[in-house]
């Protein structure tokens, strides 16, 4: 029995690639001929980086021209490098293998019923394909360990009915016989048998250096067992931690999963959503730029902890002229050609009006039909189809070919008949093809008709890059079993959905910022690392639940499991933190699907007091969104128009100001100038739902009608609620039509719930003696300004109440998600963030109220949480506090007149995502934080 592999601990303060390259060169100097060693790395990117570093190390240590090239392997090529194969069987391509597994399943008899429920006899081949794919994957995983499915129940308890495992074993045996009969073999089963033979190839390397493989799979561990001390594992950790790894260089879970996070608290950037992560990334990139504003791609790398961020971040980069490239690629599953495969499969399996409608709505298919028929107006065609479908309830595709209509109904419009007939012309050859070879040829001819559509050139190029090999495998070999066309379409759809396409091309003259899978960052030579999507999701999230192979069983069988994955991740983040002082992580509160997620445990830690502090700090941190900063020195992509913010004037002529404009100045003087003086605004598209401003406007319009009505002083809550509901419905009908969009209807019902609670509170205060004095009242007064001309202050007050005893109450309606908090309008240091209430107090005392009258100012909060729907007044602010607010207003007038646009201001929040004006101002020091009190 060979000795164990040798572990060589590397100093993780140095780049492991450089150290490994030097060790390999030392070995090459002592060994001849060349090729007496090989190097195993974790993936293709690390192989490329290592090969480059190896060349540099040889030139440095051996001199110019002395280049030796040992094979640099990845796990997929490891077995064949060391073990011989008799070559009697050919490794089967995956799509071909699935078809043979499907044949084997159909022959399984009673065992098939133990695997699939409902009865597989009633399922179509397309439905069976997904199940068979899953069973093949299960057997592949077990084959890697050398375990037959029938052996699993005896290897561990509580794994389910033994009959199901025996049925799975029978399926595996039948499929393998089916493949062997045609001269094929599964790759994993072949590799396992080669390893189990323990017969090394005569020309196998004498030594294997292993770099960056901290989570070897069962096959890799099998090779390492056979090699013994011929395997030299280069472990990225100091010598003092040598006992923290097992014999295969895997971090031990009982050690690494209990270590506290090595990340400083200040390294975390918490954002609200993934789109905000893109803006935060751009800001970090700006900080990393050289003094001349340029970025060096070799000194900075972005790690994607969730590879789905790649497409979003590429778009963010293109918008701002930053060359971000996701090397992990973008899934083809969302591309038009791959989606078309799925739609064609469903339509050809069961032609129906629903499936035809779905096919027609695919832009790629619609454009092809439009070109063939002479530029049909696609929007009109789809609207016509929707209108006819709603009118002709229960309509079928038969009605597109029947004339006259059965039952005397309205026939389909001619445009729909044309689209249907042209679709059938395109698809008829597919329906009549019988052999797999013929089906493949016809399908290829259908997709070749899209090659002239320039809008989809990139997607088609990526499609053909992967589809050609599948076409070739399925159509060029007579051993491939014949199946119905929908099976071929579904098979291709499944295969292509797992592929990726490279992102948008980048100017070759630019230094590209590479975005890689976060584990690929471990050996990256870049000095600055930014990890995006640092949440318990994506590659850092929990594994999907496997009913056949739960995590405890996986660990028992020697399969990759959660504990070793977590230990691997912990080791990786410790190695990164030790190697660079420039490590930042960006986590969001919501994932790409809008689901809430938490920061990764790699930041929060395993628990304890430090973990509790980090959790509290994270919960207390308001997520923020910063406008993207255009990086100076970066070329703008061709065809992108720019708009630069003009320089503000040296001062503004101010003679009239509204109350709300003071808050606008406090938030951003430059934005105030663009909006008020230049009348700049963002043009929004037609809403599919009410944004916060529209939601608040709708509520204010209804409440204004209520304040002007005869029931405004009613003490019967039911009367008030009935009035509000009726006027809310009328207002929605007037503004958004009938019926309105479903999302607006849902928001209307949400507002109605608040109004019903409002009615109870309103009836109660009316019973206390308060009467509605005025609504939407405009108050004006002169404000004297030291060393300057006075200014007229204008305030439009939502509501003014008067009590029977003579008191006044000035109220502003707030429909924010959370109840408006008066305390947040002025901090403990006396810095004002919003002058609305002190200015309302100032205005009412100079207009409606008498000098000795008692005046209250505050908010009528109408939040989402109904228990907090109430009136909140500034009763803790005495006359001196109110006066300080008015004095601050005078200071702001002076700042405006003196043109102090760069003065430090207190942020009031900002209830919105960055809009077009924010993007113009992205080079300023603006900061927009989520405001929980923004109108909803």
Secondary structure, DSSP 8 states (H G I E B T S, - for coil): -----EEEEE-TTS-HHHHHHHHHHHHHHHS-STTSEEEEESSHHHHHHHHHHHHHHHHHHH-TT-----EEE-HHHHHHHHB-----SEE--HHHHHHHHHHHHHT-THHHHHHSSS-GGGS-HHHHHHHHHHHHHHHHHHHHHT--GGGHHHHSSSSS-HHHHHHHHHHHHHHHHHHHHTTEE-HHHHHHHHHHHT-B-TT--SEEEEES-SS--HHHHHHHHHHGGGEEEEEES-GGGGGGB-TTS-B-HHHHTTS---S-GGGEEEESSHHHHHHHHHHHHHHHS-TTS---GGGEEEEESSTTHHHHHHHHHHHHT--EEETT-EEGGGSHHHHHHHHHHHHHHS--HHHHHHHHTSHHHHHHHHHHHT---HHHHHHHHHHHHHHSTT--GGGGT-SS-GGG-----HHHHHHHHHHHHHHHHHHH--SHHHHHHHHHHHHHTTTT-GGGHHHHHHHHHHHHHHHHHHHS-TTS----HHHHHHHHHHHHHT-EE--S---TTS--EEEEEGGGGTT---SEEEEE--BSSGGGS-----SSS-HHHHHHHT---HHHHHHHHHHHHHHHHHH-SEEEEEEESB-TTS-B--B-HHHH-SSHHHHHHHHHHHHHS--EE------TT----TT----------S----SEEEHHHHHHHHH-HHHHIIIIIS---------SS--HHHHHHHHHHHHHHHHTSTTTT---HHHHHHHHHHHHHHHHHHHH-SS--HHHHHHHHHHHHHHHHHHHHHHHHHHTTEEEEEEEEEEEEEE--TTS--EEEEEEEEEEEEETTS-EEEEEEE-BSS---GGGGB-TT--BS--HHHHHHHHHHHTTS-TT--EEEEEEE--SSGGG-EEEE-TT--HHHHHHHHHHHHHHHHHHHHT-TTS-------SS---HHHHHTTTS---EE--TTSB-
